[in-house]
Amino acid sequence: MKDRPVIIWEGSIVLTDKTKNNVNLYEIRPTNIPISDGKYAGHFGKCETEEAAGNLIKFFQKQSRWVSFKISDLREFLGKEKTKRLELLYGLHGKFYDDYQVRVAPLYIVRVEKNYFITDLFINQCMKKSEK
């Protein structure tokens, strides 16, 4: 069975499965993560995914912590009120279309009702970036 991602929320950790043994505490905070060119995250793959991840990192940096968010929060922060959800979260939330094919991305973020949460996979990618 594949391990489920861990949801990160305001510095607390909530496991998505029933085990509590494999808890990783992340000391890294959004302010520790540099954004290359002020826009791209630098370790998430395609440029659209890099931009989506970079926007999320900037959003979290403004909050000074890892927080849950709604699409409306992200749209307001970016000043992109009419941008589609799929564009804002491109390549970060499971399946997405790329070159007329369906691709499956790791679950860097998960949706619980109307709220989105980053996962440990997102922070791990950020940590890889910040270690360069």
Backbone bond lengths (Angstrom), bond angles and torsions (degrees), N, CA, C in turn:
res aa  C-N    CA-C-N  psi(-1)  N-CA   C-N-CA  omega(-1)  CA-C   N-CA-C  phi
1 M - - - 1.449 - - 1.526 109.47 -
2 K 1.286 117.13 133.22 1.461 122.16 -178.65 1.523 110.01 -75.22
3 D 1.341 116.05 139.06 1.463 120.12 178.02 1.515 109.94 -65.07
4 R 1.290 116.09 139.26 1.462 120.79 176.29 1.515 109.06 -84.70
5 P 1.335 117.35 149.62 1.462 118.59 177.89 1.521 111.04 -68.61
6 V 1.303 114.60 153.50 1.454 121.58 176.99 1.517 107.90 -93.08
7 I 1.316 116.95 132.57 1.460 121.35 178.77 1.531 108.95 -83.59
8 I 1.325 116.69 131.68 1.462 122.52 178.52 1.519 107.97 -106.38
9 W 1.308 116.49 130.18 1.463 120.19 -177.09 1.515 110.11 -147.46
10 E 1.308 117.46 116.65 1.454 124.92 176.30 1.527 112.94 46.06
11 G 1.330 115.22 41.27 1.451 119.62 177.25 1.512 113.59 83.13
12 S 1.317 118.52 -11.69 1.452 121.76 177.25 1.520 108.85 -95.70
13 I 1.301 115.90 159.01 1.452 119.71 -179.58 1.521 109.05 -119.21
14 V 1.311 115.57 130.69 1.452 122.13 176.12 1.518 106.42 -122.00
15 L 1.319 117.53 122.08 1.455 120.12 179.66 1.517 110.29 -79.15
16 T 1.328 115.84 144.39 1.457 120.07 179.53 1.525 111.54 -88.89
17 D 1.319 117.45 -7.00 1.457 119.20 174.36 1.525 109.13 -118.92
18 K 1.320 117.45 -171.43 1.460 120.30 -171.89 1.527 113.54 -89.51
19 T 1.330 118.59 -7.47 1.457 119.32 -179.66 1.522 110.35 -85.37
20 K 1.307 115.78 153.02 1.465 120.54 178.64 1.525 110.76 -125.94
21 N 1.321 117.07 14.10 1.456 120.44 -174.04 1.522 114.43 -84.16
22 N 1.316 117.78 -34.69 1.456 121.48 -172.61 1.519 112.04 -98.67
23 V 1.312 116.85 58.14 1.457 121.49 -177.90 1.521 108.96 -93.00
24 N 1.328 116.31 124.76 1.459 121.86 174.55 1.514 108.53 -108.58
25 L 1.300 117.23 128.22 1.455 120.64 176.13 1.518 107.77 -96.93
26 Y 1.303 116.31 131.12 1.449 121.76 -177.58 1.520 109.25 -105.16
27 E 1.306 115.72 115.94 1.456 119.93 177.62 1.515 111.46 -80.38
28 I 1.308 116.58 -18.92 1.462 119.41 -178.21 1.528 109.29 -67.97
29 R 1.309 114.36 138.30 1.465 121.65 178.60 1.519 108.13 -118.29
30 P 1.323 117.17 161.61 1.463 119.95 -178.07 1.523 113.93 -53.58
31 T 1.325 117.46 -34.72 1.465 120.52 -178.14 1.528 112.37 -69.54
32 N 1.346 118.17 -14.95 1.458 121.94 178.14 1.525 113.12 -82.93
33 I 1.315 117.33 -5.80 1.464 120.69 -172.12 1.526 110.44 -102.98
34 P 1.325 117.74 116.00 1.464 119.82 176.49 1.525 110.29 -77.96
35 I 1.315 116.17 146.74 1.462 122.14 176.27 1.526 106.68 -111.28
36 S 1.333 116.25 116.77 1.466 119.12 -179.33 1.514 110.16 -66.99
37 D 1.301 116.59 139.49 1.462 123.64 -178.76 1.528 112.48 57.83
38 G 1.332 116.98 16.46 1.445 120.84 -179.50 1.512 113.77 68.99
39 K 1.349 116.81 6.59 1.456 118.94 -173.73 1.524 113.32 -136.29
40 Y 1.299 118.30 -42.27 1.457 121.22 -170.86 1.524 112.10 -102.30
41 A 1.340 115.06 141.90 1.457 120.74 -179.32 1.520 111.78 -72.28
42 G 1.317 118.47 -38.05 1.455 121.06 172.12 1.510 117.21 96.33
43 H 1.332 120.46 -1.91 1.462 118.68 -179.50 1.534 112.39 -147.56
44 F 1.308 118.29 23.75 1.455 121.55 -176.80 1.524 114.19 -111.42
45 G 1.326 119.42 -1.92 1.459 120.52 175.57 1.515 113.86 111.23
46 K 1.336 116.45 -122.82 1.462 122.09 -176.57 1.526 111.48 -59.69
47 C 1.329 116.45 153.37 1.461 120.30 -176.14 1.530 112.09 -61.30
48 E 1.332 118.02 -34.02 1.465 119.88 178.55 1.531 110.79 -66.36
49 T 1.319 116.18 -38.40 1.461 120.84 177.84 1.520 110.22 -70.70
50 E 1.326 116.08 -39.73 1.469 120.45 176.33 1.524 110.84 -58.71
51 E 1.326 115.84 -43.87 1.454 119.94 -179.47 1.529 110.99 -66.07
52 A 1.333 117.15 -42.66 1.465 120.84 178.66 1.532 110.34 -62.49
53 A 1.330 117.14 -43.67 1.466 120.83 178.49 1.527 110.57 -65.90
54 G 1.333 116.58 -41.72 1.465 120.06 178.20 1.520 112.04 -61.46
55 N 1.333 116.57 -40.81 1.466 119.95 177.14 1.521 111.44 -62.83
56 L 1.334 115.93 -40.44 1.470 119.06 177.45 1.524 111.25 -64.38
57 I 1.325 116.68 -43.03 1.465 119.73 179.70 1.527 109.88 -61.23
58 K 1.335 117.05 -44.10 1.473 119.49 177.84 1.526 111.22 -62.18
59 F 1.335 116.83 -38.94 1.461 121.39 176.98 1.529 109.98 -60.25
60 F 1.340 117.20 -47.12 1.462 121.03 179.50 1.527 111.34 -67.32
61 Q 1.324 117.61 -35.43 1.464 120.31 177.63 1.524 110.98 -61.84
62 K 1.314 116.92 -39.28 1.465 120.04 177.83 1.526 110.79 -65.15
63 Q 1.335 116.75 -35.12 1.461 121.14 178.62 1.533 111.80 -78.91
64 S 1.323 117.32 -15.87 1.468 125.39 -176.56 1.526 113.51 63.83
65 R 1.329 116.61 20.47 1.464 120.46 178.05 1.523 109.22 -167.97
66 W 1.326 115.11 169.01 1.456 121.00 175.66 1.519 107.30 -83.48
67 V 1.305 117.51 117.43 1.466 121.57 -177.42 1.529 109.99 -127.24
68 S 1.324 115.00 158.51 1.460 118.79 170.53 1.525 107.18 -74.58
69 F 1.312 117.20 158.66 1.465 119.54 -178.79 1.517 110.29 -150.56
70 K 1.290 114.83 158.68 1.464 123.03 172.19 1.526 107.23 -105.65
71 I 1.311 116.30 158.22 1.468 120.33 177.64 1.520 109.87 -57.54
72 S 1.326 117.37 -38.31 1.473 120.40 -179.95 1.529 111.09 -62.03
73 D 1.343 118.00 -34.66 1.471 121.23 176.77 1.525 110.59 -63.42
74 L 1.324 115.78 -44.76 1.460 120.92 -178.92 1.524 110.94 -67.69
75 R 1.330 116.59 -41.95 1.472 119.96 177.56 1.514 111.04 -60.84
76 E 1.317 116.60 -44.83 1.472 120.81 179.97 1.526 110.64 -63.08
77 F 1.323 117.26 -44.95 1.467 121.39 -179.78 1.526 111.21 -60.13
78 L 1.325 116.09 -42.29 1.464 120.90 -176.72 1.520 113.23 -84.87
79 G 1.332 117.16 -10.59 1.460 120.50 -176.43 1.513 111.72 69.14
80 K 1.318 116.41 30.74 1.463 121.98 -178.26 1.523 108.70 -121.21
81 E 1.309 115.71 67.05 1.464 121.41 -174.01 1.526 113.92 -60.69
82 K 1.321 117.69 -28.84 1.465 119.58 -175.40 1.519 113.19 -104.95
83 T 1.319 117.75 6.77 1.455 120.93 -179.44 1.523 110.04 -72.21
84 K 1.308 116.67 138.02 1.461 121.35 -179.62 1.521 110.70 -70.64
85 R 1.308 114.46 148.26 1.466 121.36 179.55 1.521 111.14 -54.92
86 L 1.335 116.77 -42.87 1.463 120.03 -177.79 1.522 112.34 -62.61
87 E 1.319 117.97 -31.75 1.460 120.84 177.42 1.523 110.88 -72.53
88 L 1.329 116.65 -38.73 1.465 120.21 -178.85 1.526 112.15 -68.20
89 L 1.329 116.89 -30.33 1.466 121.71 -174.68 1.528 112.27 -116.39
90 Y 1.322 116.50 24.06 1.464 121.91 -173.42 1.524 112.40 -52.47
91 G 1.319 115.98 121.64 1.456 121.15 174.40 1.513 115.52 76.51
92 L 1.313 118.29 5.42 1.468 121.02 -177.76 1.524 113.14 -108.34
93 H 1.325 116.80 -8.33 1.458 120.23 -168.31 1.524 111.34 -132.23
94 G 1.316 117.50 60.75 1.452 120.22 176.98 1.513 113.59 78.86
95 K 1.331 117.36 -128.93 1.466 121.96 -174.48 1.525 111.83 -73.50
96 F 1.342 115.01 142.23 1.457 121.45 173.97 1.521 108.83 -152.37
97 Y 1.315 115.60 161.48 1.462 121.04 -179.48 1.523 109.69 -96.08
98 D 1.324 114.74 134.16 1.453 121.14 179.38 1.522 107.95 -144.51
99 D 1.314 116.38 120.92 1.462 121.12 -179.91 1.533 111.37 51.63
100 Y 1.320 115.74 46.47 1.459 124.00 176.83 1.529 113.56 64.97
101 Q 1.307 117.43 19.97 1.462 121.78 176.68 1.519 109.06 -126.88
102 V 1.320 115.06 150.22 1.458 119.44 175.07 1.519 107.86 -84.84
103 R 1.307 116.44 126.40 1.468 122.79 177.48 1.526 107.85 -114.43
104 V 1.311 116.51 156.84 1.452 120.56 177.39 1.526 108.41 -119.06
105 A 1.313 115.49 119.20 1.465 121.29 178.56 1.525 109.22 -97.20
106 P 1.317 117.30 157.59 1.458 118.73 171.28 1.529 109.85 -60.46
107 L 1.294 116.97 156.20 1.464 120.24 178.97 1.529 109.56 -81.62
108 Y 1.321 114.86 83.17 1.462 119.96 175.56 1.518 110.71 -72.83
109 I 1.319 116.37 -27.83 1.465 121.17 174.23 1.524 107.92 -135.93
110 V 1.329 115.97 152.20 1.461 121.29 176.80 1.524 108.68 -129.44
111 R 1.314 113.92 154.31 1.459 120.13 179.71 1.526 108.79 -109.38
112 V 1.310 115.57 129.94 1.456 122.49 174.27 1.520 105.93 -125.15
113 E 1.333 115.24 108.48 1.457 123.11 -171.24 1.534 108.41 56.77
114 K 1.315 120.01 -119.53 1.475 120.48 -178.60 1.521 112.83 -99.32
115 N 1.325 117.09 1.94 1.464 121.27 -178.58 1.515 111.03 -102.87
116 Y 1.327 115.04 144.05 1.453 122.55 174.49 1.520 108.53 -107.90
117 F 1.330 115.09 145.94 1.449 122.63 178.41 1.523 107.68 -132.64
118 I 1.311 117.30 143.43 1.456 119.25 172.32 1.524 107.72 -78.98
119 T 1.316 115.29 160.71 1.460 119.85 178.56 1.528 109.40 -114.27
120 D 1.320 114.79 174.50 1.458 120.24 176.16 1.521 111.49 -60.19
121 L 1.333 117.85 -28.79 1.467 120.62 178.42 1.528 111.19 -63.39
122 F 1.328 116.40 -38.72 1.468 121.12 177.77 1.530 109.86 -62.85
123 I 1.323 116.41 -48.35 1.469 119.65 -179.10 1.524 110.64 -65.96
124 N 1.337 117.95 -37.48 1.465 119.80 177.28 1.530 110.96 -60.15
125 Q 1.334 117.16 -41.71 1.461 120.26 176.69 1.531 110.56 -63.88
126 C 1.313 116.63 -40.35 1.466 120.47 177.53 1.518 110.75 -63.41
127 M 1.331 116.84 -39.20 1.466 121.09 -179.79 1.529 110.25 -66.34
128 K 1.328 117.15 -38.15 1.466 119.99 176.72 1.519 109.86 -61.85
129 K 1.328 115.71 -41.55 1.470 121.00 179.16 1.509 109.88 -64.52
130 S 1.327 117.83 -45.13 1.459 120.37 -173.61 1.526 112.04 -73.38
131 E 1.332 118.52 -16.52 1.459 121.16 179.41 1.512 113.04 -82.64
132 K 1.333 118.16 -10.02 1.479 121.18 -178.21 1.502 111.41 -63.45
